[in-house]
């Protein structure tokens, strides 16, 4: 079984330290036997663990494996406890207590100090890392290691910077400030109000949602294949695709969508290519990628394949094209009424303002901790924004989170709309009134918002704040807009996490592969879709009647915002440049993380765009 484990690790691009390989494999073997896991199950769990901790090395050593196995052991224990809640599982602490007769000390009131007992209880560094950084949803079981939001001692700590921090103040490890009200006298207005141009308008509030009709599903998938085919042929490098299911000894070119031949997760032996109705009647053929040095694929991905099919049953690929050429023409869908309204606003703006420069802050919900609905993290974020004075504040849902314990239990005595208007909109109105006419706020809903339509794509919030309609704007989910001619795209569905669980890849042996998060973010742009995954992840209420237009990434944005439960990041993506004469386009991808995590604080991102992604500075900040 050790050889099987080693092969599973190598399939996803990992290797071992030579001097530690034997010991690591023995540990894995012992764990598989004890917990009745297959090698593929163990390695799949390792891949998720690797992603969540953003480990840099693809070489597995003893230290990483010890932390992973301890994390996996804790997961197994929690699963057992969940099934049998009255069952007690003895830990090393329990055994130590019994052996040292600590229970007798308790009876005699010979107790250590609270700090001493806390130190003994939290001695294991791997356990601490697992509890604070593990793969968990925004709302999970409270951990003893999480500092309650109101009791944390450090605030606004810079965790990660790209290029230079947005300002000199952010160069410090910790940003301290006292009472926000004391700053009123010293406050100055932001330099210029940024222009805003919203792209598209679908779906509109109040429209009739069709959810999942077979006809709409078929048309949506077929249109994606057709668009990719047209774009590839338009480059002049490829001929019109042929039917990949027909036996041929000659090399052929085909296009289609990656599928899995079963219910389980995609692997190299279960890959199918489904071509269009036009070229093959929608039939599927097995796809063999064994001759490729590298690839990165997932179910629902539309690709071009060069190869041959000698038997008629299996297409052997010699080349895979996983992206639409950057030079492919795209039409920006701008609603005429919105375009006219925004154009009028442009004309009234100061023409001397420098274009393609923008300062913004990005934060994603939940905006309150699990132990209350006081929205303290949002309050502190707005206080920080008052000091930093960004031109644009982008807030992404959920705002009234349907997964919040009090919302799920139904113990709140207010309607969801009342919570949204009183706790969210009122705070934002106070913020823009305080900041003056130059401040702008953009809200993007989430399918987890209890006060909004549970459908994806999602209409914008119906908000009409008096006298502030040009300062507080709501977008559709997903949505795109221009601010100071900086193109920004955003989507609040956790597509990064969902793609990371479905994508399989093979990395080149020379070690020149991209990191996994960069590869996933690149797929969003190369597929020109905010949600290219198919079949859908569980719980995604996708309306295929709206998907073709609303999910399309009509143009490569300068900034792409994809909030996720996975670790926060800011990355510069590069697209194109593969073929001679093809333009190289760059984009900044931002995952701001979650502003609130359990009972503690999370992260947000501060970004200064200066004409191009390479000149942009950004910081991931822990609130």
C-alpha positions as CSV (number, residue, x, y, z in Angstrom):
1,X,0.0,0.0,0.0
2,X,3.0,2.3,0.5
3,X,3.6,2.4,-3.2
4,X,-0.1,3.2,-3.9
5,X,0.2,6.1,-1.4
6,X,3.4,7.4,-3.1
7,X,1.8,7.2,-6.6
8,X,-1.3,9.1,-5.4
9,X,0.9,11.9,-4.1
10,X,2.9,12.1,-7.3
11,X,-0.3,12.2,-9.4
12,X,-1.1,15.6,-7.9
13,X,2.4,16.9,-8.2
14,X,3.9,16.2,-4.7
15,X,7.2,14.5,-3.9
16,X,9.1,13.5,-0.7
17,X,12.4,14.4,0.9
18,X,14.6,11.5,0.0
19,X,15.9,11.0,3.6
20,X,12.4,11.2,5.0
21,X,10.4,9.4,2.3
22,X,10.3,6.0,4.0
23,X,9.3,7.4,7.4
24,X,6.5,9.6,5.9
25,X,5.1,6.7,4.0
26,X,5.0,4.5,7.0
27,X,3.1,7.1,9.0
28,X,0.6,7.4,6.1
29,X,0.2,3.6,5.9
30,X,-0.4,3.3,9.7
31,X,-3.0,6.0,9.5
32,X,-4.8,4.4,6.6
33,X,-5.0,1.1,8.4
34,X,-6.1,2.6,11.7
35,X,-8.8,4.8,10.2
36,X,-9.7,2.5,7.3
37,X,-8.9,5.1,4.6
38,X,-7.8,4.3,1.0
39,X,-4.7,6.0,-0.3
40,X,-6.8,8.2,-2.6
41,X,-8.9,9.4,0.4
42,X,-5.8,10.2,2.4
43,X,-4.2,12.2,-0.5
44,X,-7.4,14.1,-1.3
45,X,-7.5,15.2,2.4
46,X,-3.9,16.2,2.1
47,X,-4.6,18.4,-1.0
48,X,-7.4,20.3,0.9
49,X,-5.1,20.7,3.9
50,X,-2.3,22.0,1.6
51,X,-4.6,24.5,0.0
52,X,-6.1,25.8,3.3
53,X,-2.7,26.5,4.8
54,X,-1.2,28.0,1.6
55,X,1.9,25.8,1.9
56,X,4.6,26.9,-0.6
57,X,6.6,23.7,-1.0
58,X,5.4,20.7,-3.1
59,X,7.9,18.5,-1.2
60,X,6.3,16.6,1.7
61,X,8.4,16.3,4.8
62,X,8.0,14.9,8.3
63,X,6.9,18.2,9.9
64,X,4.2,18.9,7.4
65,X,2.9,15.3,7.6
66,X,2.8,15.3,11.4
67,X,0.6,18.4,11.3
68,X,-1.6,17.0,8.6
69,X,-2.1,13.6,10.3
70,X,-2.9,15.3,13.6
71,X,-5.4,17.6,11.8
72,X,-7.0,14.5,10.1
73,X,-7.1,12.6,13.4
74,X,-9.1,15.5,15.0
75,X,-11.5,15.5,12.0
76,X,-12.1,11.8,12.5
77,X,-12.7,12.3,16.2
78,X,-15.2,15.1,15.5
79,X,-17.0,12.9,13.0
80,X,-17.4,10.1,15.7
81,X,-18.6,12.6,18.3
82,X,-21.1,14.0,15.9
83,X,-22.6,10.6,15.3
84,X,-22.5,9.6,19.0
85,X,-22.7,12.9,21.0
86,X,-22.7,11.1,24.4
87,X,-19.5,9.2,23.6
88,X,-16.3,10.5,25.4
89,X,-13.0,10.1,23.5
90,X,-10.0,10.1,25.8
91,X,-7.2,12.4,24.8
92,X,-3.6,12.7,25.9
93,X,-4.7,15.4,28.4
94,X,-7.2,13.0,29.9
95,X,-4.6,10.3,30.3
96,X,-2.1,12.7,31.8
97,X,-4.7,13.9,34.3
98,X,-5.4,10.3,35.4
99,X,-1.8,9.2,35.6
100,X,-0.8,12.3,37.6
101,X,-3.8,12.0,39.9
102,X,-4.8,15.6,38.9
103,X,-8.4,14.7,39.6
104,X,-7.4,14.3,43.3
105,X,-5.8,17.7,43.3
106,X,-9.1,19.1,42.0
107,X,-11.0,17.5,44.8
108,X,-8.6,19.1,47.3
109,X,-8.9,22.5,45.6
110,X,-5.1,22.5,44.8
111,X,-5.6,24.3,41.5
112,X,-3.1,26.0,39.2
113,X,-3.6,29.5,38.1
114,X,-5.9,30.0,35.1
115,X,-2.9,30.8,32.9
116,X,-1.1,27.7,34.1
117,X,-4.1,25.5,33.3
118,X,-4.6,27.2,30.0
119,X,-0.9,26.6,29.1
120,X,-1.2,22.9,29.9
121,X,-4.4,22.6,27.9
122,X,-3.0,24.3,24.8
123,X,0.5,22.9,24.7
124,X,0.3,21.3,21.3
125,X,1.3,23.7,18.5
126,X,-0.2,21.5,15.8
127,X,-3.5,21.4,17.5
128,X,-3.5,25.2,17.8
129,X,-2.7,25.6,14.1
130,X,-5.5,23.2,13.2
131,X,-8.1,24.9,15.3
132,X,-7.3,28.4,14.1
133,X,-6.4,27.8,10.5
134,X,-8.3,24.7,9.6
135,X,-10.7,24.2,6.7
136,X,-14.0,25.3,8.3
137,X,-16.9,27.4,7.2
138,X,-17.3,30.9,8.5
139,X,-19.6,29.6,11.1
140,X,-18.4,26.5,12.9
141,X,-17.9,25.1,16.4
142,X,-16.4,27.8,18.6
143,X,-12.8,27.1,19.5
144,X,-11.1,27.8,22.8
145,X,-8.2,29.3,20.8
146,X,-10.3,32.0,19.2
147,X,-10.0,35.4,20.9
148,X,-13.5,37.0,21.1
149,X,-13.8,40.0,18.8
150,X,-14.1,42.5,21.6
151,X,-11.2,41.2,23.6
152,X,-8.5,41.1,21.0
153,X,-5.4,43.1,21.7
154,X,-4.1,43.8,18.2
155,X,-6.1,45.5,15.5
156,X,-5.6,46.0,11.8
157,X,-2.5,43.9,11.5
158,X,-1.0,43.7,8.0
159,X,-0.7,40.0,7.1
160,X,0.4,40.2,3.5
161,X,1.6,43.0,1.1
162,X,1.9,43.0,-2.7
163,X,4.5,45.5,-4.0
164,X,4.4,48.4,-1.5
165,X,1.7,48.9,1.2
166,X,-1.0,51.4,0.2
167,X,0.5,54.0,2.6
168,X,3.3,54.6,5.0
169,X,0.9,53.9,7.9
170,X,0.4,50.4,6.6
171,X,4.1,49.7,6.7
172,X,3.8,49.2,10.4
173,X,2.9,45.8,11.8
174,X,0.0,47.2,13.7
175,X,-2.2,50.2,13.1
176,X,-3.4,51.7,16.4
177,X,-6.0,54.4,16.8
178,X,-8.2,55.5,19.6
179,X,-11.6,57.2,19.4
180,X,-12.8,57.8,15.9
181,X,-14.8,60.8,17.0
182,X,-11.6,62.6,18.0
183,X,-10.6,62.6,14.3
184,X,-13.4,64.8,13.1
185,X,-11.5,68.1,13.4
186,X,-8.5,66.7,11.5
187,X,-10.5,64.9,8.8
188,X,-10.0,66.0,5.2
189,X,-12.1,65.1,2.2
190,X,-10.9,62.4,-0.3
191,X,-9.2,64.1,-3.2
192,X,-11.7,63.3,-6.0
193,X,-14.9,61.4,-6.4
194,X,-14.4,58.4,-8.5
195,X,-16.5,57.8,-11.7
196,X,-18.6,54.7,-11.8
197,X,-20.0,52.8,-14.8
198,X,-22.0,49.7,-14.2
199,X,-22.0,46.9,-16.8
200,X,-25.2,44.9,-17.4
201,X,-28.4,44.7,-15.5
202,X,-29.5,41.1,-15.4
203,X,-31.2,39.7,-13.5
204,X,-33.4,42.6,-12.5
205,X,-35.2,42.7,-9.2
206,X,-38.7,41.1,-9.3
207,X,-38.0,39.1,-12.4
208,X,-39.5,35.6,-12.6
209,X,-36.8,33.0,-11.9
210,X,-37.0,29.7,-13.8
211,X,-34.3,27.9,-11.9
212,X,-33.6,24.6,-13.6
213,X,-35.3,23.8,-16.9
214,X,-33.7,21.1,-19.0
215,X,-34.0,23.3,-22.1
216,X,-32.2,26.2,-20.4
217,X,-29.5,23.9,-19.1
218,X,-28.9,22.4,-22.5
219,X,-28.8,25.8,-24.3
220,X,-26.4,27.3,-21.7
221,X,-23.9,24.5,-22.0
222,X,-24.2,24.4,-25.8
223,X,-23.6,28.1,-26.1
224,X,-20.5,27.9,-24.0
225,X,-19.0,25.3,-26.3
226,X,-20.0,27.3,-29.4
227,X,-18.4,30.5,-28.1
228,X,-15.1,28.8,-27.3
229,X,-15.1,27.0,-30.7
230,X,-15.8,30.3,-32.6
231,X,-13.0,32.1,-30.6
232,X,-10.4,29.4,-31.3
233,X,-11.2,29.2,-35.0
234,X,-11.2,33.0,-35.3
235,X,-7.5,33.1,-34.4
236,X,-6.7,31.3,-37.7
237,X,-4.5,28.7,-35.9
238,X,-7.2,26.0,-35.9
239,X,-9.6,24.6,-38.4
240,X,-13.3,23.9,-37.8
241,X,-13.5,21.1,-35.2
242,X,-14.4,17.6,-36.3
243,X,-16.3,14.8,-34.5
244,X,-14.0,13.4,-31.8
245,X,-16.0,10.1,-31.6
246,X,-15.1,9.1,-35.2
247,X,-12.2,6.7,-35.5
248,X,-9.2,8.3,-37.2
249,X,-5.4,7.6,-37.4
250,X,-4.8,11.3,-38.4
251,X,-4.5,14.1,-36.0
252,X,-7.8,16.0,-35.5
253,X,-9.0,19.1,-33.7
254,X,-12.0,18.9,-31.4
255,X,-13.7,21.1,-28.9
256,X,-16.0,20.2,-26.0
257,X,-16.6,20.2,-22.3
258,X,-14.8,18.1,-19.7
259,X,-17.1,15.6,-17.9
260,X,-16.7,12.7,-15.4
261,X,-17.9,9.2,-16.3
262,X,-19.3,8.6,-12.8
263,X,-20.7,10.2,-9.7
264,X,-17.4,10.5,-7.9
265,X,-14.5,13.0,-8.2
266,X,-12.8,13.5,-11.5
267,X,-9.6,11.5,-12.0
268,X,-7.3,10.7,-15.0
269,X,-9.2,7.5,-15.8
270,X,-12.7,9.0,-15.7
271,X,-12.2,12.0,-18.1
272,X,-14.8,12.3,-20.9
273,X,-15.1,15.0,-23.6
274,X,-18.6,16.1,-24.6
275,X,-18.6,17.8,-27.9
276,X,-21.4,20.1,-29.3
277,X,-24.5,19.0,-31.0
278,X,-23.3,20.6,-34.2
279,X,-20.2,18.5,-34.4
280,X,-21.0,15.2,-32.8
281,X,-24.7,15.2,-31.8
282,X,-23.6,15.9,-28.2
283,X,-21.9,12.5,-27.8
284,X,-19.1,11.9,-25.3
285,X,-15.8,10.2,-25.8
286,X,-13.1,9.0,-23.3
287,X,-10.2,11.4,-23.2
288,X,-6.6,10.2,-22.6
289,X,-4.2,12.8,-21.3
290,X,-1.3,10.5,-20.5
291,X,0.9,12.0,-23.2
292,X,0.6,15.5,-21.8
293,X,3.4,17.0,-19.7
294,X,1.0,19.2,-17.8
295,X,-2.6,20.1,-17.6
296,X,-5.2,21.5,-15.2
297,X,-8.8,20.5,-15.8
298,X,-12.2,20.3,-14.0
299,X,-15.8,19.2,-14.8
300,X,-17.5,21.9,-16.9
301,X,-14.3,23.3,-18.4
302,X,-14.5,23.9,-22.2
303,X,-11.3,23.0,-24.0
304,X,-9.9,22.4,-27.4
305,X,-8.1,19.1,-28.0
306,X,-5.5,18.1,-30.7
307,X,-5.1,14.4,-30.9
308,X,-6.2,11.2,-32.6
309,X,-8.8,8.5,-32.0
310,X,-7.6,5.2,-33.5
311,X,-10.4,3.1,-32.1
312,X,-13.3,5.5,-32.1
313,X,-13.6,5.0,-28.3
314,X,-10.8,7.1,-26.9
315,X,-9.3,10.4,-28.0
316,X,-5.6,10.5,-27.2
317,X,-4.6,14.1,-26.6
318,X,-1.3,15.6,-27.8
319,X,-2.3,19.2,-26.9
320,X,-5.0,20.8,-24.8
321,X,-6.2,24.4,-25.2
322,X,-7.9,25.4,-22.0
323,X,-8.6,29.1,-22.6
324,X,-10.2,31.5,-25.0
325,X,-7.6,33.7,-26.7
326,X,-7.3,37.1,-25.2
327,X,-7.7,38.7,-28.6
328,X,-11.2,37.1,-29.0
329,X,-13.8,39.9,-29.5
330,X,-16.3,40.4,-26.6
331,X,-19.2,42.7,-26.3
332,X,-19.7,44.6,-23.1
333,X,-23.4,44.4,-22.1
334,X,-24.3,47.8,-20.7
335,X,-28.0,48.5,-20.1
336,X,-29.0,51.6,-22.1
337,X,-30.8,53.3,-19.2
338,X,-27.9,52.8,-16.8
339,X,-25.4,53.9,-19.4
340,X,-27.3,57.1,-20.0
341,X,-27.5,57.9,-16.3
342,X,-23.9,57.1,-15.7
343,X,-22.8,59.1,-18.7
344,X,-24.5,62.1,-17.3
345,X,-22.7,61.7,-14.1
346,X,-19.4,61.3,-15.9
347,X,-20.0,64.7,-17.6
348,X,-20.5,66.3,-14.3
349,X,-17.3,64.8,-12.8
350,X,-14.0,66.7,-12.7
351,X,-12.4,66.1,-16.1
352,X,-8.9,66.8,-14.6
353,X,-9.1,63.6,-12.5
354,X,-6.5,61.0,-13.4
355,X,-8.0,57.9,-15.0
356,X,-7.0,54.3,-14.3
357,X,-6.1,55.2,-10.7
358,X,-8.2,54.0,-7.8
359,X,-8.0,53.5,-4.1
360,X,-10.3,51.0,-2.7
361,X,-11.1,48.7,0.3
362,X,-12.7,45.3,-0.1
363,X,-14.4,43.3,2.6
364,X,-16.7,40.2,2.4
365,X,-19.3,39.0,5.0
366,X,-20.2,37.8,7.4
367,X,-20.0,41.2,9.0
368,X,-20.9,40.1,12.5
369,X,-19.6,37.4,14.8
370,X,-21.5,34.2,15.7
371,X,-22.2,35.2,19.3
372,X,-24.3,38.3,18.5
373,X,-25.9,40.5,15.8
374,X,-24.2,43.7,16.8
375,X,-22.1,43.9,13.6
376,X,-19.0,45.1,15.5
377,X,-16.5,44.1,12.7
378,X,-18.4,46.2,10.2
379,X,-18.4,49.2,12.7
380,X,-14.6,48.9,13.1
381,X,-14.1,48.5,9.3
382,X,-16.0,51.7,8.7
383,X,-14.0,53.5,11.4
384,X,-10.8,52.4,9.7
385,X,-12.2,53.5,6.3
386,X,-12.9,57.0,7.8
387,X,-9.2,57.3,8.5
388,X,-7.8,55.9,5.3
389,X,-10.5,57.6,3.1
390,X,-10.6,55.2,0.1
391,X,-12.4,56.5,-3.0
392,X,-14.4,53.2,-3.1
393,X,-15.5,50.8,-0.4
394,X,-16.7,47.4,-1.8
395,X,-18.7,45.3,0.5
396,X,-19.7,41.8,-0.6
397,X,-22.3,39.6,1.1
398,X,-23.6,37.9,3.1
399,X,-24.9,40.8,5.1
400,X,-27.7,39.1,6.9
401,X,-26.2,35.7,6.9
402,X,-28.6,32.7,6.7
403,X,-25.9,30.6,8.4
404,X,-25.7,32.7,11.5
405,X,-26.7,30.7,14.5
406,X,-29.4,33.2,15.6
407,X,-30.8,33.4,12.1
408,X,-30.9,29.6,11.7
409,X,-32.7,29.1,15.0
410,X,-35.2,31.9,14.3
411,X,-34.6,33.6,17.6
412,X,-34.3,37.2,16.2
413,X,-37.3,39.5,16.9
414,X,-36.8,41.6,13.8
415,X,-37.4,40.8,10.2
416,X,-34.4,40.2,7.9
417,X,-35.1,43.4,6.0
418,X,-35.2,45.4,9.2
419,X,-31.8,44.0,10.2
420,X,-30.4,44.8,6.8
421,X,-31.7,48.4,6.8
422,X,-31.0,49.2,10.5
423,X,-27.6,47.4,10.9
424,X,-26.1,47.7,7.4
425,X,-27.6,50.6,5.4
426,X,-27.9,53.0,8.4
427,X,-24.2,52.5,9.2
428,X,-23.3,53.0,5.5
429,X,-25.4,56.2,5.3
430,X,-23.6,57.5,8.4
431,X,-20.3,56.7,6.8
432,X,-20.9,58.5,3.5
433,X,-22.5,61.5,5.2
434,X,-19.4,61.7,7.4
435,X,-17.0,61.3,4.5
436,X,-18.7,63.8,2.2
437,X,-19.8,63.6,-1.4
438,X,-16.5,62.0,-2.6
439,X,-17.1,58.7,-0.9
440,X,-18.7,55.8,-2.7
441,X,-19.9,52.4,-1.5
442,X,-20.7,49.3,-3.6
443,X,-22.8,46.4,-2.2
444,X,-22.8,43.0,-3.8
445,X,-25.4,40.4,-2.5
446,X,-24.8,36.8,-1.7
447,X,-26.9,33.7,-2.0
448,X,-26.5,33.4,1.8
449,X,-28.3,36.7,2.4
450,X,-31.5,35.8,4.2
451,X,-33.2,39.0,3.1
452,X,-32.6,38.6,-0.6
453,X,-33.5,36.3,-3.6
454,X,-32.0,32.8,-3.3
455,X,-31.0,32.5,-6.9
456,X,-27.8,32.7,-8.9
457,X,-27.1,35.0,-10.8
458,X,-28.6,37.3,-8.3
459,X,-30.3,40.7,-8.8
460,X,-29.0,43.8,-7.0
461,X,-30.5,45.0,-3.7
462,X,-33.5,47.3,-4.0
463,X,-32.0,50.2,-2.0
464,X,-32.9,53.9,-2.5
465,X,-31.2,55.9,0.2
466,X,-32.4,59.5,0.2
467,X,-30.0,61.9,-1.4
468,X,-27.3,59.2,-1.5
469,X,-28.2,57.2,-4.6
470,X,-25.0,58.2,-6.3
471,X,-22.9,57.2,-3.3
472,X,-24.4,53.8,-2.3
473,X,-24.8,51.5,-5.2
474,X,-25.8,47.8,-5.4
475,X,-24.6,45.5,-8.1
476,X,-25.8,42.1,-9.3
477,X,-24.0,39.0,-8.3
478,X,-21.8,38.5,-10.3
479,X,-21.3,42.0,-11.5
480,X,-18.8,44.2,-13.3
481,X,-18.2,47.9,-13.3
482,X,-15.7,50.6,-14.2
483,X,-14.4,53.0,-11.6
484,X,-12.0,55.7,-12.9
485,X,-11.7,53.4,-15.9
486,X,-10.4,50.6,-13.8
487,X,-12.5,47.5,-14.7
488,X,-13.6,45.5,-11.7
489,X,-15.4,42.1,-11.6
490,X,-16.8,40.4,-8.5
491,X,-18.7,37.3,-7.6
492,X,-19.7,36.2,-4.0
493,X,-20.2,32.5,-4.7
494,X,-17.2,30.7,-3.3
495,X,-16.1,29.4,-6.7
496,X,-12.5,29.2,-5.7
497,X,-13.2,26.7,-2.9
498,X,-15.5,24.7,-5.2
499,X,-13.1,24.5,-8.0
500,X,-10.2,23.6,-5.7
501,X,-12.2,20.5,-4.7
502,X,-12.9,19.4,-8.3
503,X,-9.8,20.4,-10.2
504,X,-7.1,17.8,-11.1
505,X,-3.7,18.8,-12.5
506,X,-0.3,17.5,-13.6
507,X,2.7,19.7,-13.1
508,X,5.8,19.8,-15.3
509,X,8.8,18.0,-13.9
510,X,11.0,21.1,-14.2
511,X,9.1,22.8,-11.3
512,X,7.8,25.7,-13.4
513,X,4.1,25.2,-12.5
514,X,1.9,27.9,-11.0
515,X,0.6,27.7,-7.5
516,X,-2.9,26.2,-7.2
517,X,-4.7,29.4,-6.2
518,X,-3.3,31.2,-9.2
519,X,-4.3,28.3,-11.5
520,X,-7.9,28.3,-10.2
521,X,-8.2,32.1,-10.6
522,X,-6.8,31.9,-14.1
523,X,-9.5,29.4,-15.0
524,X,-12.3,31.9,-14.2
525,X,-10.8,34.3,-16.7
526,X,-9.7,31.8,-19.3
527,X,-13.2,30.3,-19.4
528,X,-14.8,33.7,-19.5
529,X,-17.3,32.6,-16.9
530,X,-17.8,33.6,-13.2
531,X,-19.0,30.0,-12.6
532,X,-17.5,27.5,-15.1
533,X,-18.0,24.4,-12.9
534,X,-20.6,21.8,-14.0
535,X,-22.2,19.8,-12.5
536,X,-23.0,22.5,-9.9
537,X,-21.7,22.3,-6.4
538,X,-24.3,21.4,-3.8
539,X,-26.5,24.3,-2.7
540,X,-25.9,26.6,-5.8
541,X,-29.4,27.7,-7.1
542,X,-28.2,28.4,-10.6
543,X,-30.9,29.7,-13.0
544,X,-29.7,28.5,-16.5
545,X,-32.2,30.9,-18.2
546,X,-30.1,33.8,-16.9
547,X,-26.6,32.1,-16.9
548,X,-25.4,32.7,-20.5
549,X,-25.4,36.5,-20.2
550,X,-25.1,37.1,-16.5
551,X,-22.2,34.7,-15.8
552,X,-20.1,35.8,-18.8
553,X,-16.9,37.6,-18.1
554,X,-17.4,39.9,-21.1
555,X,-13.9,41.5,-20.8
556,X,-10.8,40.8,-18.8
557,X,-11.1,43.0,-15.6
558,X,-8.2,44.9,-14.1
559,X,-9.3,43.7,-10.6
560,X,-11.1,40.4,-10.0
561,X,-12.7,40.0,-6.6
562,X,-13.5,36.4,-5.5
563,X,-14.2,36.1,-1.8
564,X,-13.6,32.6,-0.4
565,X,-13.5,30.7,2.9
566,X,-9.9,29.7,1.9
567,X,-6.9,31.8,3.0
568,X,-6.9,35.4,1.9
569,X,-4.6,36.4,-1.0
570,X,-3.8,39.0,-3.6
571,X,-2.3,37.7,-6.8
572,X,-1.3,39.1,-10.2
573,X,-2.6,36.8,-13.0
574,X,-1.2,36.7,-16.6
575,X,-3.3,35.6,-19.6
576,X,-2.4,35.2,-23.2
577,X,1.1,35.6,-24.7
578,X,1.2,31.9,-25.6
579,X,1.1,32.4,-29.3
580,X,3.3,34.7,-31.4
581,X,1.7,38.1,-31.6
582,X,-0.9,37.4,-28.9
583,X,-1.2,40.2,-26.3
584,X,-0.3,39.5,-22.6
585,X,-3.0,40.7,-20.3
586,X,-2.6,41.0,-16.5
587,X,-5.2,41.2,-13.8
588,X,-5.1,41.4,-10.0
589,X,-7.2,38.7,-8.3
590,X,-8.3,39.5,-4.7
591,X,-9.7,37.1,-2.1
592,X,-10.4,39.3,0.9
593,X,-11.4,36.4,3.1
594,X,-14.2,36.9,5.6
595,X,-14.5,40.0,7.9
596,X,-15.8,37.9,10.7
597,X,-14.8,34.3,11.5
598,X,-16.7,32.6,14.3
599,X,-16.5,34.7,17.4
600,X,-13.3,36.4,16.2
601,X,-12.2,38.9,13.5
602,X,-11.1,38.0,10.0
603,X,-9.5,39.9,7.1
604,X,-10.1,42.5,4.4
605,X,-8.0,44.0,1.6
606,X,-6.8,47.5,0.9
607,X,-5.6,48.2,-2.6
608,X,-4.2,51.2,-4.6
609,X,-4.5,50.7,-8.4
610,X,-1.9,52.8,-10.2
611,X,-2.4,52.4,-13.9
612,X,-1.5,48.7,-14.2
613,X,-1.5,45.5,-12.1
614,X,2.3,45.6,-11.9
615,X,2.3,49.0,-10.3
616,X,-0.6,48.3,-7.9
617,X,0.0,48.0,-4.2
618,X,-2.2,45.9,-1.9
619,X,-2.4,44.7,1.7
620,X,-4.3,41.9,3.4
621,X,-5.2,43.2,6.8
622,X,-6.5,41.3,9.8
623,X,-9.1,43.3,11.5
